[in-house]
């Protein structure tokens, strides 16, 4: 079931109602994947397996219905070890996302990068209202976002997704100063951003800040035109 993320309050997520699909396809992940391809013309699909991320299941969900759309898929299924990351790739994901939220240590992140190759790994710098989101007891939860990003690149990461859960599904706009700061400090990484994207003007601002790719969901579901900024 595809759900509409809003503010990181996962208990309140409901099936996606989207202008991209018919009302009877609410929450239909496969229908949404096809609509992203045919109507939104996206280049890649982002999947967050919330059951796996929260530990409700130890096995990532099958991706075949989403992969049938024929687009590359990056997947966050809570992978924090080499075997877990490899399982996600074996399911057909083009890239595995290793999220700060579920990461145990940066040495584990480095092991994943070495085992799979940097091209297959995206590090998700998970934030809530600008503050890192980490596992209970993780010492790096006190680090500033830029420091976390730098530690990830030291582990071999070459792609970083800055994802602010507090902005997801809300019209706050992206955190351009933070993204610009990370880009200026780490100009050679692929910088991706998620959370708060409202319109084409936001995409223009993100591009100027050095962002190479953007997660967009609510704006697409509500029929906003992002084309002029893409």
VEXBA-97766 format. One record per residue: x, y, z of N, C-alpha, C in turn; residue in one letter; residue number from 1. Coordinates in pm, 1 decimal. Atoms other than C-alpha are relative to their C-alpha. Layout:
N
nu, nv, nw, cau, cav, caw, cu, cv, cw, resn, resi
X, Y, Z, X, Y, Z, X, Y, Z, A, NUM
...
This chain:
230
nu, nv, nw, cau, cav, caw, cu, cv, cw, resn, resi
83.7, -118.6, 0.0, 0.0, 0.0, 0.0, 87.8, 124.5, 0.0, X, 1
-73.3, -125.8, 5.4, 141.0, 336.0, -102.8, -72.1, 102.3, 86.9, X, 2
61.3, -94.8, -92.7, 81.6, 594.3, 169.5, 57.2, 139.6, -23.1, X, 3
-39.6, -139.9, 17.0, 100.9, 972.5, 173.2, 70.5, 45.7, 126.8, X, 4
-80.0, -41.5, -115.2, 380.7, 1083.7, 402.2, -23.6, 147.4, 29.3, X, 5
19.0, -138.9, -41.5, 316.7, 1400.4, 600.3, 68.5, 20.9, 134.3, X, 6
-64.4, -41.4, -123.7, 554.3, 1542.4, 856.5, 70.2, -108.5, 77.5, X, 7
-68.1, 108.1, -69.5, 711.1, 1208.0, 945.4, -83.5, -68.8, 105.9, X, 8
89.2, 63.6, -97.3, 408.4, 1109.3, 1157.8, -59.0, -125.0, -62.3, X, 9
35.3, 119.6, 76.1, 390.9, 756.0, 1025.2, -130.5, -64.6, 44.1, X, 10
125.6, 58.7, -46.3, 98.1, 648.3, 1242.3, -120.8, 65.3, -67.3, X, 11
110.2, -70.6, 63.5, -113.7, 903.3, 1058.1, -1.4, -8.7, -151.4, X, 12
-4.5, 10.1, 146.3, -15.9, 811.3, 702.3, -122.9, -75.9, -50.9, X, 13
116.1, 63.4, 61.8, -309.8, 718.5, 478.5, 31.1, -32.1, -145.7, X, 14
-23.3, 32.0, 141.1, -333.3, 563.8, 129.4, 1.6, 126.0, -86.9, X, 15
-16.4, -117.4, 85.8, -226.3, 807.6, -139.8, -125.7, 23.7, -83.4, X, 16
102.4, -48.1, 91.7, -506.4, 1000.3, -306.2, 71.9, 95.4, -95.4, X, 17
-82.3, -75.4, 92.1, -344.0, 1135.2, -620.4, -75.1, 34.1, -128.0, X, 18
56.0, -39.7, 128.2, -447.6, 1328.2, -928.1, 65.4, -74.4, -114.8, X, 19
-69.1, 75.7, 104.1, -206.4, 1108.7, -1117.9, -72.4, -130.4, -34.4, X, 20
72.4, 125.9, 22.4, -435.0, 804.5, -1083.6, -147.6, 20.4, 32.6, X, 21
143.6, -9.4, -26.5, -807.9, 738.0, -1060.0, -28.3, -24.4, 148.3, X, 22
32.8, 17.0, -142.1, -983.6, 745.9, -718.9, -0.5, -144.3, 46.1, X, 23
4.5, 140.3, -41.6, -1026.4, 368.5, -719.0, 139.2, -63.3, 7.4, X, 24
-137.6, 50.5, -8.2, -645.4, 332.1, -739.2, 76.7, 62.4, 117.2, X, 25
-65.3, -59.6, -117.0, -576.3, 509.1, -409.6, 87.8, -103.9, 69.6, X, 26
-91.7, 90.6, -68.0, -271.3, 350.1, -251.2, 58.0, -109.9, -86.1, X, 27
-48.7, 104.9, 90.1, -196.0, 134.7, -556.6, 140.6, 36.2, -46.7, X, 28
-138.9, -35.2, 29.3, 183.8, 139.6, -575.9, 35.5, -22.8, -146.5, X, 29
-31.8, 29.0, 139.8, 201.7, -20.0, -920.7, -61.0, 104.8, -92.3, X, 30
64.6, -102.8, 82.1, -49.0, 227.4, -1067.6, 73.5, 132.7, 12.5, X, 31
-74.9, -123.3, -19.3, 144.0, 515.0, -915.6, 132.9, -3.6, -74.8, X, 32
-127.4, 11.8, 70.6, 472.1, 385.7, -1058.5, -19.1, 25.5, -149.1, X, 33
27.6, -23.4, 142.2, 319.0, 381.0, -1406.2, -33.2, 146.3, -25.7, X, 34
35.8, -141.2, 16.0, 176.1, 729.1, -1355.3, 121.7, 90.6, 14.2, X, 35
-124.6, -76.9, -11.0, 512.4, 861.6, -1240.6, 76.0, -3.2, -133.1, X, 36
-69.8, 15.7, 127.7, 655.9, 726.5, -1565.8, -71.2, 75.1, -112.2, X, 37
73.9, -48.5, 116.3, 379.6, 829.3, -1806.9, -46.8, 144.6, 12.9, X, 38
56.9, -133.8, -16.7, 238.4, 1148.1, -1657.8, 98.1, 98.4, 62.2, X, 39
-94.5, -90.2, -65.1, 503.7, 1292.2, -1429.3, 137.0, -0.3, -67.3, X, 40
-125.6, 9.0, 74.4, 794.9, 1180.1, -1652.2, 123.0, 1.3, 91.2, X, 41
-112.9, 1.7, -92.9, 1020.3, 1110.1, -1354.5, 110.7, -89.5, -54.2, X, 42
-115.0, 77.5, 45.8, 1368.0, 966.1, -1403.2, 26.0, -121.9, 87.2, X, 43
-29.2, 106.2, -96.1, 1379.1, 741.8, -1094.9, -107.1, 2.7, 108.0, X, 44
101.1, 9.8, -105.7, 1139.7, 619.5, -827.5, 68.2, -26.3, 133.5, X, 45
-48.5, 20.2, -137.3, 1210.9, 645.3, -455.0, -104.3, -80.6, 75.9, X, 46
89.3, 85.5, -79.4, 1062.7, 372.0, -235.5, 51.5, -7.7, 142.9, X, 47
-31.7, 21.1, -141.3, 1059.4, 372.6, 144.1, -88.7, -113.0, 51.1, X, 48
72.7, 115.3, -54.5, 958.9, 33.2, 283.3, -14.5, 23.6, 150.3, X, 49
16.3, -42.6, -138.9, 817.2, 161.5, 611.0, -6.9, -117.6, 96.4, X, 50
4.4, 117.4, -87.6, 751.1, -186.6, 751.2, 141.4, -46.1, 34.4, X, 51
-137.8, 42.6, -24.0, 1117.9, -275.0, 709.4, 76.8, 105.0, 79.8, X, 52
-71.7, -107.2, -69.6, 1245.3, 65.1, 829.1, -32.9, 0.8, 148.1, X, 53
42.6, -4.9, -140.8, 1043.2, 49.3, 1151.2, 19.0, -132.3, 72.1, X, 54
-22.3, 129.3, -63.5, 1127.9, -315.8, 1214.9, -123.6, -85.3, 12.4, X, 55
122.2, 80.1, -4.9, 772.6, -441.4, 1166.1, 17.1, -132.1, -73.2, X, 56
-33.2, 123.6, 69.4, 916.7, -699.9, 928.9, 149.9, -1.8, -25.5, X, 57
-144.7, 12.5, 24.2, 1267.9, -832.8, 878.0, 31.1, -22.8, -146.8, X, 58
-18.2, 31.5, 141.6, 1213.6, -906.7, 509.5, -53.8, 114.5, -85.1, X, 59
49.4, -106.9, 86.9, 1192.4, -626.1, 249.3, -112.9, -48.9, -89.1, X, 60
113.6, 35.8, 83.7, 876.6, -620.9, 42.9, 42.8, -22.1, -144.8, X, 61
-23.6, 26.0, 140.4, 866.9, -753.6, -311.6, -20.4, 128.4, -80.5, X, 62
3.7, -123.5, 77.8, 930.5, -476.5, -565.3, -52.0, -20.7, -141.9, X, 63
27.1, 31.9, 140.1, 810.2, -650.6, -881.0, -108.0, 88.1, -60.7, X, 64
107.6, -81.2, 56.7, 489.4, -448.1, -922.9, 47.9, 141.4, -31.0, X, 65
-54.4, -133.3, 24.4, 680.9, -120.9, -897.1, 103.4, -5.1, -112.1, X, 66
-101.7, 14.0, 103.8, 969.2, -242.5, -1113.1, -61.2, -21.3, -137.4, X, 67
64.5, 24.5, 129.0, 719.6, -336.2, -1385.1, -19.0, 128.7, -79.6, X, 68
10.0, -127.3, 71.4, 700.4, 35.5, -1470.1, 123.8, 26.6, -83.9, X, 69
-119.3, -11.2, 82.6, 1051.4, -0.6, -1609.5, 92.0, 114.8, 34.1, X, 70
-86.0, -110.3, -42.3, 1212.4, 285.4, -1416.4, 100.5, -46.8, 104.0, X, 71
-91.6, 29.6, -109.8, 1520.2, 274.5, -1194.8, -67.1, 28.8, 133.2, X, 72
62.7, -14.7, -131.6, 1422.7, 238.2, -829.1, 107.6, 2.2, 107.3, X, 73
-85.1, -2.3, -119.1, 1614.6, 346.3, -520.5, -87.2, -33.9, 119.8, X, 74
83.9, 57.3, -105.6, 1493.8, 170.9, -206.3, 65.0, 14.2, 136.4, X, 75
-37.0, 0.7, -141.3, 1519.5, 240.1, 165.2, -84.9, -105.4, 69.0, X, 76
69.3, 106.5, -73.2, 1429.0, -81.8, 345.8, 68.7, -23.6, 134.1, X, 77
-63.8, 10.6, -130.4, 1618.4, -9.2, 665.3, 131.4, -74.1, -0.7, X, 78
-124.5, 76.5, 9.9, 1936.8, -175.5, 537.8, 112.2, 69.9, 75.7, X, 79
-111.3, -55.3, -78.0, 2223.8, -122.9, 782.5, 118.2, -95.5, 6.5, X, 80
-108.7, 97.5, 6.8, 2442.2, -427.6, 709.3, 19.3, -40.6, -144.9, X, 81
-26.2, 45.0, 136.8, 2601.5, -576.2, 399.1, -105.0, -99.2, -48.7, X, 82
101.6, 92.6, 49.1, 2359.7, -873.3, 378.2, -135.0, 67.3, -26.2, X, 83
128.7, -67.4, 17.8, 2057.1, -646.0, 421.9, 0.7, 87.3, -124.9, X, 84
-10.7, -82.7, 120.3, 2178.7, -407.2, 154.3, -1.8, -86.3, -125.2, X, 85
-3.8, 88.4, 116.2, 2248.1, -694.2, -82.4, -137.9, -57.5, -29.4, X, 86
136.1, 50.4, 21.9, 1894.9, -830.1, -29.5, -83.2, 101.3, -77.8, X, 87
76.0, -103.9, 70.1, 1750.6, -498.5, -144.0, 39.8, 5.2, -146.7, X, 88
-46.3, -1.1, 138.6, 1966.2, -499.3, -456.6, -44.7, -125.8, -74.1, X, 89
43.1, 125.3, 62.2, 1877.8, -863.2, -523.4, -147.7, 3.4, -37.5, X, 90
141.5, -14.2, 33.1, 1509.6, -762.7, -525.2, -21.5, 83.0, -125.9, X, 91
11.0, -75.8, 123.7, 1583.2, -541.9, -824.2, 22.0, 149.3, 13.9, X, 92
-27.0, -142.2, -18.1, 1659.0, -203.9, -671.1, 125.8, 39.7, -76.7, X, 93
-117.9, -51.6, 69.4, 1897.6, 2.3, -879.8, 102.5, 51.0, 99.9, X, 94
-86.7, -52.3, -105.4, 2035.6, 168.6, -568.3, -64.1, -28.2, 135.0, X, 95
48.1, 22.6, -135.4, 2005.5, 82.7, -201.3, 27.2, 125.5, 81.8, X, 96
-14.2, -114.9, -87.9, 1947.7, 363.8, 44.2, 33.4, -49.1, 140.3, X, 97
-36.2, 27.4, -138.7, 2124.4, 341.7, 378.5, -33.2, 125.5, 78.9, X, 98
50.1, -117.4, -69.5, 1942.0, 573.7, 614.9, 66.3, 22.0, 134.9, X, 99
-53.9, -34.3, -131.6, 2085.1, 755.6, 912.9, -90.9, -51.8, 111.0, X, 100
98.7, 42.4, -99.0, 1767.5, 660.0, 1097.3, 23.9, -142.1, 49.3, X, 101
-17.7, 141.0, -36.9, 1861.5, 290.3, 1097.0, 146.8, -41.1, 6.7, X, 102
-142.3, 32.7, 2.4, 2241.5, 309.0, 1074.0, 54.3, -21.6, 141.1, X, 103
-62.3, 29.4, -128.3, 2437.6, 153.4, 1359.2, 133.3, 70.9, 15.0, X, 104
-131.8, -64.2, -5.4, 2781.8, 288.1, 1272.3, 44.1, 36.7, -140.8, X, 105
-52.5, -37.0, 130.9, 2969.1, 457.8, 992.0, 95.3, -105.2, -53.6, X, 106
-80.8, 111.9, 49.7, 3198.4, 156.1, 974.8, -88.8, -98.5, -75.9, X, 107
94.1, 85.1, 73.4, 2891.2, -45.7, 871.5, -32.7, 61.7, -135.9, X, 108
25.2, -67.9, 127.1, 2817.1, 215.2, 605.2, 116.7, -21.4, -95.7, X, 109
-116.8, 22.7, 83.5, 3172.0, 184.7, 477.2, 6.7, -141.6, -53.3, X, 110
-0.2, 140.0, 43.0, 3140.3, -193.8, 463.0, -99.8, -22.3, -113.3, X, 111
101.4, 12.7, 105.6, 2823.3, -164.9, 254.3, 52.4, 58.6, -130.3, X, 112
-53.2, -64.5, 120.5, 2990.1, 75.8, 11.4, 107.1, -87.6, -64.2, X, 113
-106.5, 84.2, 55.2, 3291.5, -151.8, -26.7, -56.1, -127.3, -62.7, X, 114
53.5, 127.2, 48.3, 3079.1, -462.2, -76.9, -82.5, 15.4, -127.4, X, 115
92.3, -16.6, 112.7, 2830.0, -321.1, -327.7, 51.2, 95.7, -105.9, X, 116
-46.3, -104.0, 90.4, 3017.9, -32.1, -484.2, -72.5, 130.5, 27.8, X, 117
57.8, -129.5, -34.8, 2962.1, 336.8, -425.9, -114.8, 39.6, -92.1, X, 118
104.9, -36.7, 95.4, 2745.0, 369.5, -738.5, -135.1, -57.9, 37.9, X, 119
125.6, 67.1, -37.0, 2483.4, 139.7, -582.1, -55.1, 45.7, 134.3, X, 120
38.3, -40.2, -135.5, 2455.2, 321.7, -247.6, -32.7, 148.9, 5.1, X, 121
34.7, -138.1, -32.7, 2275.5, 640.1, -146.0, -11.1, 8.8, 151.6, X, 122
13.4, -23.3, -144.2, 2320.3, 765.9, 208.7, -110.3, 101.6, 22.1, X, 123
109.1, -91.0, -31.8, 2002.1, 921.7, 342.8, 30.3, 71.0, 131.3, X, 124
-23.3, -83.4, -117.3, 2079.0, 1205.1, 582.1, -136.9, 38.4, 54.3, X, 125
136.1, -15.6, -50.2, 1753.1, 1173.3, 773.5, -5.5, 108.3, 107.8, X, 126
15.6, -111.3, -93.1, 1645.4, 1489.6, 952.6, -146.2, 15.1, 37.8, X, 127
134.0, -45.3, -35.6, 1342.9, 1614.5, 1137.5, 13.1, 144.7, 46.1, X, 128
-10.9, -142.7, -28.6, 1312.8, 1992.3, 1131.4, 145.8, 41.4, 17.2, X, 129
-139.9, -38.5, 2.3, 1684.5, 2017.4, 1060.6, 91.1, -75.3, 93.5, X, 130
-80.6, 75.1, -96.5, 1801.9, 1777.7, 1332.1, 10.4, -146.3, -42.5, X, 131
-17.1, 138.9, 41.6, 1947.7, 1432.1, 1261.0, -92.8, -95.8, 74.6, X, 132
84.2, 106.3, -56.2, 1718.9, 1133.0, 1317.2, 84.3, -126.6, 4.0, X, 133
-88.5, 115.0, -15.1, 1913.6, 836.3, 1454.3, -64.4, -106.8, 86.9, X, 134
42.3, 106.6, -90.1, 1869.2, 505.5, 1631.5, 24.6, 41.9, 143.7, X, 135
-19.5, -28.4, -142.0, 1836.8, 519.4, 2008.2, 142.4, -35.4, 40.3, X, 136
-134.5, 23.8, -49.0, 2180.5, 553.6, 2161.9, 110.9, 31.1, -97.8, X, 137
-103.5, -30.0, 98.8, 2361.5, 651.3, 1842.3, 70.3, 130.2, 36.3, X, 138
-74.9, -118.5, -43.5, 2636.9, 895.3, 1933.7, 0.9, 108.8, -106.2, X, 139
-7.4, -100.7, 105.9, 2635.7, 1066.6, 1594.7, -129.8, 79.4, -13.5, X, 140
122.4, -79.2, 1.5, 2282.3, 1195.3, 1658.6, 21.2, 141.9, 49.1, X, 141
-29.0, -134.8, -49.4, 2444.4, 1494.7, 1826.8, 80.1, 82.6, -99.6, X, 142
-78.4, -70.4, 100.3, 2646.7, 1584.6, 1517.6, -88.1, 91.8, -84.0, X, 143
70.4, -87.2, 93.0, 2545.8, 1872.0, 1291.6, -17.3, -72.5, -132.9, X, 144
21.0, 68.7, 128.0, 2403.3, 1764.6, 952.4, 122.3, -0.1, -90.3, X, 145
-117.9, -3.7, 85.8, 2716.4, 1879.2, 769.7, 104.8, -100.0, 47.1, X, 146
-97.2, 95.6, -53.4, 2936.1, 1671.0, 1000.2, -41.6, -142.7, -36.1, X, 147
49.6, 132.3, 37.8, 2716.1, 1366.8, 936.8, 29.0, -26.4, -148.0, X, 148
-26.8, 15.4, 143.5, 2744.8, 1423.4, 560.9, 147.9, -24.2, -25.5, X, 149
-143.8, 18.0, 17.3, 3122.3, 1452.3, 589.4, 44.4, -138.6, 45.3, X, 150
-34.5, 133.9, -46.5, 3144.0, 1129.3, 788.6, -45.5, -105.5, -100.4, X, 151
48.4, 94.4, 100.5, 2936.4, 954.6, 523.8, 93.4, -4.2, -120.3, X, 152
-92.4, -1.3, 113.6, 3169.0, 1067.0, 245.2, 132.8, -63.6, 37.6, X, 153
-122.7, 65.1, -45.3, 3467.6, 954.4, 453.0, -14.4, -152.1, -1.7, X, 154
27.2, 144.1, 7.1, 3300.1, 610.3, 455.4, -9.0, -49.2, -144.1, X, 155
0.1, 40.1, 140.3, 3303.6, 612.8, 76.1, -123.5, 36.4, -77.9, X, 156
124.4, -36.0, 66.6, 2957.6, 746.6, -3.2, 25.0, 109.0, -103.5, X, 157
-11.9, -101.5, 104.6, 2926.5, 944.2, -326.1, -135.7, 62.2, -36.3, X, 158
133.7, -56.9, 20.9, 2551.1, 1013.4, -321.3, -66.4, 17.0, 136.6, X, 159
65.6, -28.1, -127.8, 2369.6, 1180.3, -30.3, -137.4, 60.7, -25.7, X, 160
135.8, -53.2, 2.2, 1996.0, 1235.1, 3.6, -26.0, 70.8, 132.4, X, 161
36.0, -75.3, -120.3, 1911.8, 1510.7, 251.7, -151.8, 0.2, 8.1, X, 162
143.7, 22.0, -9.3, 1561.9, 1412.6, 363.9, -50.8, 49.8, 134.7, X, 163
55.9, -55.7, -123.4, 1382.2, 1628.4, 619.0, -143.9, -47.3, 15.4, X, 164
132.4, 59.3, -19.7, 1086.0, 1426.0, 744.2, -102.0, 102.3, 47.1, X, 165
91.8, -102.1, -48.3, 936.6, 1731.0, 914.0, -58.0, 85.5, -110.4, X, 166
46.7, -80.1, 113.2, 899.4, 1901.6, 575.7, -80.4, -82.0, -100.4, X, 167
67.2, 85.6, 98.0, 762.0, 1601.3, 385.3, -151.0, 18.8, 6.0, X, 168
144.7, -14.3, 7.1, 405.0, 1656.2, 268.0, -53.5, 131.2, 52.0, X, 169
40.6, -130.4, -50.1, 400.1, 2010.4, 398.8, 58.7, 107.1, -90.8, X, 170
-38.5, -106.3, 92.9, 440.0, 2340.1, 218.7, 100.0, 95.3, 63.6, X, 171
-100.3, -82.5, -66.5, 742.6, 2462.5, 412.4, 110.2, 45.4, -94.7, X, 172
-111.7, -25.6, 88.9, 978.5, 2466.2, 117.2, 123.4, -75.4, 45.8, X, 173
-123.2, 70.4, -36.4, 1320.3, 2297.8, 110.1, 93.4, 90.1, 79.8, X, 174
-97.0, -74.6, -80.6, 1603.2, 2399.0, 342.6, 119.5, 35.8, -88.5, X, 175
-103.1, -38.3, 96.0, 1811.0, 2579.6, 82.0, 133.3, 36.1, 65.5, X, 176
-130.0, -31.7, -61.3, 2075.5, 2721.1, 321.3, 80.0, -124.3, 39.8, X, 177
-70.5, 122.4, -38.2, 2157.6, 2374.4, 455.9, 53.7, -72.3, -122.6, X, 178
-43.0, 70.0, 120.5, 2172.0, 2220.4, 110.9, 116.5, 71.9, -67.0, X, 179
-111.3, -76.4, 56.3, 2393.9, 2501.1, -15.4, 126.7, -22.4, 80.5, X, 180
-114.5, 23.1, -87.8, 2621.5, 2450.6, 285.9, 64.5, -135.5, -28.1, X, 181
-53.6, 133.8, 26.1, 2657.8, 2078.6, 217.5, 65.1, -5.3, -136.9, X, 182
-58.3, -0.3, 134.3, 2717.1, 2134.3, -152.2, 134.0, 73.3, -1.9, X, 183
-124.8, -77.4, -1.1, 2982.6, 2398.8, -85.0, 113.2, -78.6, 65.7, X, 184
-102.1, 75.9, -71.6, 3163.7, 2168.5, 158.0, 37.0, -129.2, -72.3, X, 185
-21.0, 129.3, 66.1, 3125.0, 1853.5, -54.0, -44.9, 9.6, -146.0, X, 186
47.8, -28.2, 136.0, 3100.6, 1971.3, -416.2, 4.1, -118.9, -95.1, X, 187
-15.3, 111.9, 92.7, 3193.2, 1635.9, -568.3, -102.8, -111.0, 19.4, X, 188
101.2, 103.4, -20.4, 2905.5, 1430.4, -426.1, -124.6, 30.2, -82.4, X, 189
133.3, -19.0, 55.6, 2568.9, 1375.2, -591.6, -91.4, 35.9, 116.8, X, 190
84.5, -47.1, -108.9, 2339.4, 1579.0, -367.4, -145.5, -6.5, -42.5, X, 191
143.4, 13.0, 23.3, 1970.8, 1484.5, -358.0, -73.9, 61.8, 118.2, X, 192
75.3, -66.4, -106.4, 1697.8, 1655.2, -156.1, -144.2, -47.0, 0.4, X, 193
140.2, 37.5, -13.1, 1356.9, 1560.4, -22.7, -63.6, 71.8, 117.5, X, 194
74.9, -64.6, -107.3, 1092.8, 1734.2, 183.9, -28.2, 145.8, -28.2, X, 195
41.1, -139.1, 10.0, 894.7, 2052.9, 127.3, -7.9, 58.4, -138.8, X, 196
2.0, -54.5, 136.1, 916.0, 2088.0, -251.5, -143.7, 36.8, -39.0, X, 197
134.1, -50.5, 27.7, 619.3, 2302.5, -358.0, -28.5, 24.3, -146.7, X, 198
28.0, -45.6, 136.4, 662.1, 2421.6, -713.8, 129.7, 9.5, -80.0, X, 199
-115.7, -10.3, 88.7, 893.6, 2490.9, -1004.9, 105.1, 95.2, 54.5, X, 200
-96.1, -95.2, -56.1, 1050.5, 2786.8, -824.1, 91.0, -68.1, 101.3, X, 201
-83.9, 74.8, -94.3, 1170.3, 2550.0, -551.4, 104.4, -82.4, -74.1, X, 202
-95.5, 79.5, 76.7, 1331.9, 2330.6, -814.4, 113.4, 87.5, -53.3, X, 203
-103.5, -92.4, 47.4, 1514.5, 2630.3, -956.8, 96.9, 32.3, 113.7, X, 204
-84.6, -30.0, -114.9, 1640.7, 2723.9, -610.1, 87.1, -116.8, 40.0, X, 205
-77.0, 119.2, -33.9, 1749.8, 2367.6, -541.7, 113.1, -23.2, -99.3, X, 206
-103.5, 16.0, 100.9, 1937.6, 2348.4, -869.6, 113.5, 99.6, 22.4, X, 207
-102.6, -102.1, -24.5, 2119.2, 2673.1, -790.2, 82.4, -31.8, 124.6, X, 208
-71.4, 39.0, -121.6, 2213.1, 2528.3, -450.2, 88.5, -122.3, -21.4, X, 209
-85.2, 113.7, 30.4, 2387.4, 2238.7, -623.2, -66.8, -134.8, 11.8, X, 210
73.3, 126.1, -12.1, 2114.5, 1976.6, -584.5, -19.7, -62.7, -137.1, X, 211
5.1, 68.9, 128.7, 2123.4, 1716.5, -862.1, -132.9, -70.8, -24.4, X, 212
126.4, 70.5, 14.1, 1791.0, 1544.8, -795.1, -89.0, 25.7, 119.4, X, 213
96.8, -38.9, -102.0, 1473.2, 1601.7, -595.3, -107.4, -107.4, 14.4, X, 214
117.4, 83.6, -25.0, 1213.0, 1379.6, -430.6, -123.1, 89.7, -0.3, X, 215
125.0, -75.4, 5.1, 869.2, 1512.0, -520.0, -115.7, -98.1, 10.0, X, 216
115.5, 87.9, -14.4, 542.0, 1354.2, -409.4, -127.5, 82.3, 12.6, X, 217
124.0, -74.0, -24.5, 275.6, 1581.9, -260.9, -30.8, 97.6, -113.0, X, 218
22.3, -96.2, 107.9, 324.9, 1846.6, -529.4, -55.4, -69.8, -124.2, X, 219
50.0, 74.6, 114.3, 269.9, 1581.6, -797.4, -140.8, -51.2, 24.7, X, 220
132.1, 54.0, -30.3, -27.1, 1423.3, -622.3, -107.6, 107.6, -4.8, X, 221
97.2, -108.8, -2.1, -195.5, 1761.2, -591.2, -4.4, 77.2, -130.8, X, 222
10.3, -56.1, 133.7, -136.0, 1848.4, -955.4, 76.7, 127.6, -23.9, X, 223
-78.7, -121.5, 20.1, 119.6, 2125.8, -918.7, 97.0, -19.6, -115.9, X, 224
-87.9, 6.9, 116.8, 328.0, 2207.9, -1224.4, 144.4, 20.6, 41.7, X, 225
-142.1, -8.8, -30.9, 694.1, 2132.4, -1165.9, 84.9, 9.5, -125.4, X, 226
-73.8, 16.6, 123.5, 790.3, 2119.9, -1531.4, 98.6, 107.6, -31.2, X, 227
-89.1, -108.7, 40.3, 945.5, 2462.1, -1577.1, 126.0, 5.6, 85.0, X, 228
-119.0, -2.3, -83.8, 1186.5, 2403.9, -1292.6, 83.2, -124.1, -9.4, X, 229
-66.9, 130.7, 2.8, 1287.8, 2047.6, -1374.9, 128.3, 7.3, -81.2, X, 230
